[in-house]
Amino acid sequence: KKDEIFFILFRNGVVIDKENNIFLDISEKVSNISSESGFYDLEFHPTEDYFIVSYTNLSNSLVVEKYSSKEKTLIEKILEVPNPNDVHYCGSLEWSNYFNDFLLCVGDMGVKNSSLDTTSLKGKILLLNSVKSGKLPLVSESKLNNSLLNVVAYGLRNPWNFKEFNNH
């Protein structure tokens, strides 16, 4: 499409446009000390004036933040998921026309059974701004919490990337 915008995302948190201009630089917030940490993704809202990014922060958490498209200033932190093991972050983002929301994949972060635990954010594909219709069964060793409501898929070890097929 002629209205597509192309960017190069660097692991250190710098994003450049096709003219080699810096579009965004959050390198002071991004950790890339392990082989799987760093800056993961950037996705624009299709009709509103913002984009979201995902990265590993200096505290070793997977972070999703919302930025203004024009000023490229931080609007809000959407999500932060601590990772105790420096592995299996995922962090891929995609706009879903089907759900009318952003999707985020989160790896299991090396935590045993977390991807099957429906009270944990780990090992899932999540909706960031809404909830899925229906409810997940409660699968948890603690049984102290309710199941998450924003889960599209669970039981994922290290998804790293995903694609919505035909808006489903």
Secondary structure, DSSP 8 states (H G I E B T S, - for coil): -TT---EEE-TTSEEEETTS-EEEE-TTTB---STT-SEEEEEE-SSSSEEEEEEEBTTSEEEEEEEETTT--EEEEEEEEE-SSS---EEEEEEETTTTEEEEEE--TT-TTTTT-TT-STTEEEESSS--SS------SS--S---SSEEEE--S--------TT-
